[in-house]
Amino acid sequence: MSSFRPMTVRSLLLVLAVLLAGPARAQTVPVGDWSGTLTFGEQSLQMVLHVAAGDGGPAVTLDVPAQGGFGLPATSAEARNDSLLLRYDAFGARFALAVTPDSLHGRFAQGMADLPITFTPGEPLRRPQTPAPPFPYAEEDAAVTAADGATLAGTFVRPDGAGPFAAVLLLTGSGPQDRDESLFGHRPFAVLADALARAGVASLRLDDRGTGASTGDFGAATLDTHLADARAARAWLAARPDVRAVGVLGHSEGGITALRLAPDAAFVVALAGPTVSGQALYAEQQRRAARLAGVDSTDADHFAAAVGATLDAMFARPDADSTALAAAMTAALNDGLRPMSTRGRMALGLTGPAYPQVRDALIGFMLAPGFRSFAAYDPAADLAAVRVPTLMLYGGKDFQVPADQNAPPARAALAGVAGAEVVVVDDANHLFQTADTGALTEYGQIEETIAPATLARIVEWVRTASRP
């Protein structure tokens, strides 16, 4: 849900994980799927190799499900005797693997890191909750015209029966997402739409602008753009004769849009919806992400402070061009990281040959219009204005929108609103899967898309809130 792909305000760990691009195989490697786990500290990252025979040699792609990375190619792959050598020039990474009939084993190296890894024959990812036909409801292609003329393509799900029906507009998290909010092999919005339809509730889910079959420029979109798109989609639903009431469900950053749309909605569901300023949330995300990566609390605090100082440098010069801002932000980040220990910086890829690329990727992400609008936004006023039944769910193990940071403001703001609930699901992560630690690396490893009890709770709440 996302999110990111997770929250969609992405953590630095997501940037770092992209550095793990994909391999190829020696000709002695059997065709098929190979699964391996890279372990670093107390964390682990699953990777899957897909091996096929290519015209010029072995054809291999790599999936990193926990990071939403699929089909990642190596810069070069060389089969030499019983070894497979893989190089990734963009990120200074290498695999050196010995080939045996039942394994590929060897080393992964990047910067100062040199880690063992073994791939063994694996199976495709299981996603048992993904809906499969035949369906006891109808699906229609939808096309919503946005305020700027872009076409937002999606799927309208109509329950069985005469109607008219209550309907839910599903709003994705940050980053360009398709209508199913597909990530890590999961399709959470397809799962939600299926469950709602079986309960007699219609839904509309859309590809984000510039994504999938939708037109428009996602890279130039801000929170206001997403709000305008959501308003157009809500109006599209409200104009249907088979729809009697329109509610809104948003995940992560989509929860912000849902709250902003509350004056025009019959009800609101915000899953991991932020209730503090974007700048405060992002700094806290980075602190918790660092802790999950094995960094001690002192270094994690220094890292979060460095991120905060970098954002301060961006907001201090609102009229400066991007080159001047990037220079000021680079100086602020470099200065902010100085108190960190070498060990802490190494754990986050913030030292050595890879650091300039990680730094520039982070600052480039911060300078994007979507993130800048998010970081500058404070949801307090929009949250205080909510007057419709509202369900706000948080995961107790969510590091992207932490419950202990965001649930208290929600409870305070909604205390007097009839039909409002704020619930923390203790064992849930940002995607509302039943999680062990809540770390990003678990997202793709967990088979369930949404914990069944949480899914049932959402559907029953919507049924109750949408009754005539």
N, C-alpha and C positions, 0 to 999 in steps of 0.2 A: 504494500500500500504505500507508501513511501516515502515514498519516498522517497524520503529520502529515498533517486533511487535512494535509499533511505533517506528520510524526511525530504525530503527533499532538499532541505539545506544539507548539502553533503559534508561529511566530516573529512578531515585531512586523511584519515585512514583509508577512505575510499580512493582518494588521489593516489596514495601510496600503493594500494592494492592493484591499481591499474598497471603498475610497473611489472607485475607478474604476467608477462605475455606468454605466447604459446609455442610449443615445440613441434618437431617432426620426427620421423622414425627411420631407423636403418632398414634395409630391405629384408633383413632376417626377422624383423618384428612382425608377428602375426597381425593381420588385419582385424580390427575390432576396437573396442573401447577399453581404456586403461585408466584406473582411478588411483590417485595418490594423495598424500596429505603432507603439507609442509608445516612443520612445527617450529614455532619461535616463542621462547619463554613458555608461558602457560597457554598460549593461543595456538590455533591450528587453522589451516586453510586448505580446503579440499580442491583438487584439480582433476580434471578428466581429459585424457587424450583420446581423440577420435582418429583412427588410423585407416587410411585407404591407399590404394595403389594409384599413383599419379603417372602421367606420361613421361615426365622427366625424372622420376624417382618417387620416393615415398611422399604422400600427401597427408599431412597431419594438422589438426587444429586442436586448440586447447580451450576448455571451458573452466572458468573460475566462478562457479555458481553463486558463492556468497557475495561476490562483488558485481553480479549481473553481467559478467563478461563471458561471451560465447563466441566460438570460432576465431580465437586469437591466433594470428600467424607469427612464426619466428622470422627474424631477419634472414637467417640462413640456417640450414640443417645439413649436417654432413654425416653420412654413414661410413665409419672407418672400422674395418674388421668387425668386432662384436661390440662396437661402441657407437653411441649417437651423441653428436656434439651440436648444441643449439646456441645461437647467439641472438641477442636483442640489443642492437646498437642504440636505439632510442633511449634505453634506460640502463645501459651498461650491465645487462644481466646475461647469465650463461647457465645452461644445463650441460653437464657431462654425465652421460648415462651408459652403464654397461647393459648389454642386451642378453637376456637368457630366454628360454622358451616360456617361462611363467612370470617374468618380471622385467622391468626397466629400473635399475637402481643406480644411484650415484649422488651427485652434488648439485645444488643450486647456489650460484654466487651472484652477489650484487653489492657493489661498493665494498664495505668492510665485512659484510655478512657472507658466510660460507656454511650452508646448511645441508644435511643429508635429506634425500627424498627417494621413495620407492613407489613405483607404479605397478599395480597388479591388475589382472583382468577384472573389469568392473561391469556394472549394469547401468542402464539409463536411470536418471533420477525419477523417483516415484513421487507423484503428486496426486494422491488418491481422491482429493476433494474437487479436482478440476471436473466441471460438468461434462457429461458425455450424452449424446442423443440415444434414444428419442427423448424429447422434452415435453412435459405436460403444459406447455405454454408456447406462445408465438413470438418470434423474433423478427423485427423489421429493420431495414437499413434506415438510418436517420441522417439528415443533412440540415444543420443549423447555420443560418447566415449571421455572422458576427457583426458588430457595429461598424467595423472598418471594411466589411465586405468579404472577409475570409470565410471559407466554408469549413465548418466543424463537423466531421463525419463520425458516426457512431452507430450504436445499436439501441433500439427501443424494445423493451421486453414487455409483452402484454399477457397478463395471466389468463387462464382459461375462465370463461364465464361471460356474462353479459356486460358487466361494468355499469356505470363508470367506476374507475379505480383510483385509489390514492397512488401517487407516483413519487419516486425518489430520484433526484438528480445526484449522480455520483461524481465527486470532484477529486482528482488525483493529487498526489503530493508533488514535491518539487522536482524539477528536471523534466525533460520531454518524455511524456508517458503515453502509452497507447491506451485504448479504451478499457482494457482489462487491468490496467496498472501492472503489466507483466514485469516481473523481476525475479531473479534467482530461480527461474523455471516455474514460479508460481503465477497464478492469474487471480488475485484476490477479488477484483471487481466482478469477474465472471462468476466466482463463487457466491459473492453477495447477491448479484442479480438473480441467480438461480434460486437461492434460498428465499429471497423476497417474493419472487413470482410464485413459488410453491405455497406461499402464505397469502397469496391474493393481492400482492402489491406490485405495481408496475415500476419500471425504472428506465432511465436513460443514462448511458455512459458514452463518453466521447474520446476520440483521439485528441490529444492536446494540439493546439495550432502548430503547423509545421511538422507534425508527427503522424505516422501512419497515412491515412487517406485524407487528413485535414490539410488545408492550405494555411498560409500566413507564416510569419517569422517568429519562431519561439525565442530565438536569441535576443530579440529586441523587446520581448514581453516583460512587463512589470506586474506587481500585484494588482494594479488598477486594470491592466489588460485582462488578467484572469477573471477579475470581478465582472468586467463588461461581457466577457465570453459566457460566464455563468448566468448573467442576467438574460442574455439572448436565449440560452438553453432553457432556462426556467420559463420564459415566455413561450417558447416552442411547445413545451409540455402543457402549459396552462391553456393553450389554444386548442388542444385536442378534445374532441367531444367525448372520448372514452376516459378522460382524466378529470377527477373532481377536486383534487387537492394536491399540491406540490410541496414536498419537503426536500431538504438538502442534506446530503451526507458527504462530508469531506474528510480525507485522511491527511494528517500531518499539515503541510502548508495548505492543502485543500481545506483543512479545518478553519483556517483563517478566512478563506473566501466564504465558507458556509456561514460563519458568524456575521460577516459583513452583509450577507444576503438575507439574514434573519428577518428584517422588516418586510420582506416580500415572500416569506416562506411560511408554510403551515406548521412546520417543526424543523428542528435542526439536530443532526448527529455529528459530532466532531470526534474523530478517532485520533488520539495523540495530537490534538489541536493546541498550538502554542498560545499562552496567555501572558507572556512577558515579551519585552522588546526583542526583536531579532538579534540585535547586537549582544544582549545579555544571554540569549539562548545559545548563540553560536559559540561564544566563549566557554560556556558551560559544557556544551557538546565536546569541545576539544579537550577540556580537562578530563572528562570521563572517558573519552576515547583513549587518551594517553594512559589512564590507569588500566583500562582493559588490555592495553598493549604491554603491560608489565612495568610501566614507568612508576617510580615511587611518587608519593603524594606531593612532595616538595617540588620535584621537577614538573609534575603535572600542573601544579599551580603556576609555576613560572611560564609554562607553555601557554596556558590560558591567558595569562597576563600579557604575553607577547602578542597573541592573537587580538586581544582587546586593544592594545596599543596600536597595532597595525590598522584596525578599523577606525580608531580615533584619528590617525593620520589621514585616512581617506575622507572622513567627515569634516576635518578641520579646513579643508580647501575645496569646498563644493564647486567652485568655478574653475578649478585647474583642469588642464587637459590630462588625458590618460597617461601620457609619458611622464609628466611632472608628478602625478599622483603615484604612479608605480615606483618612481624613485624615492619619494617620501615614505611610502609604505615599506619598501625594501629596507631602508635605513631603520625604520621603527621595528621591523621584524628582527633584523640582525641584532640590534641593540637589546631587544626584549629577550632573545634567546641566550644572551651571554651568561646569565646566572645559571643556566641549566648545566648539569654535569655532562661529560662526554658520553657516559653510558646512556643517559636519558635521551640525548640527541641522536645517538646511534639507533636506539630502539624505534624512533620515529622517522628515521631516514633524513635527519636534519643536519647531517654532517657528511663529509667525504664528497666524492665526485658527483653523486646524485643530488646533492643539496640544491645547487642552482636550479635544476629542473623542477624539483619539488617546490621550492620557494616561488619560482615564477608561475607554476601552475596554480598554487594557492592564491597568489595575488591576482592573477588573471581571473580566477573564479570570483574573487571578491569584487572585482571591477565590473563584472557583467551586470547589465541593467536589472535582471531579475533578482540577483543577490543583493545589490545595493538597495533596491526598494524594500526587500525583506528586512535587511539589517536596520534600516531606518524606521521601520514600522513598529508602533506600539499598539497592541490590540485592546488596551484597557478601555478606551471609549466605546469601541464597537461591542465589546463584551458587556459593558454596563448597560447598553441600549437594548439588549436582547429581552424580548417579552413573550416569546413563544415557547412551547415545550421544547426542552433541549436536553440531550443526553451527551455528556462528555466522558469518554473512556480514556484511561491512561494505563500503560503497562508498567508494572512495578519494577521490571528489569529493562526498561527503555532508557538507553543512554542518549538518544537523539532528541527526544522531548521528555526530559525526566519528570516523573510524576511528582516528586517532592518539590520541584521548582514550579510546576505549572498547574497542578490540581488545586492548591490553596487559593490562588487568585480566582480560579473558576468558581470555587465554592462561595467565596465572598461575594462575587458579582451576581451569582444566580440564586442567592439565598432567598430572595423574595419572589422568584418567578415560579408560577404554578406549573407543575409538570416537569420541572428541571431536576436532573440528577447528575452528580459527578461521581464516577466510580473508578477506583484503581483495581486493576486485575493483577494480583500479586505476582504471578509467575509469567506474565506476558512480556514480550519484547515490543519493539516499535511496530512490528507487523501483526501483533496480537497472536503470535504463535506461543505455545508453551515452551519456555526457554530455560536453559541451564544458567548461563551467565548474562545473556542479553547482548553479547558481542556480535558485531557485524558478521563475523566469520560463521556464525551459527545459522544465519538466515537461509542459506541455500542447503544446509545440511539437514534441517528439520523438514520432515515430509509433510506435516500438516500445513495448510495454507493459512487458515484461521482456526484457533482453538474452537472445537465444536460448541462448547458451552458459551463462549463469547459470541459466536455467530448466532446461536439461538437467542441469546439475550438481546442482541441488536434487533433481530427480526421481530421478536415479541414486543419490544418497546415501540418499534415503528408501527406495528399493528394497533397497539393501544392508542398511540398519539394521533393516528390518522383516522380513527373512527369518526363517523359523521356526528 
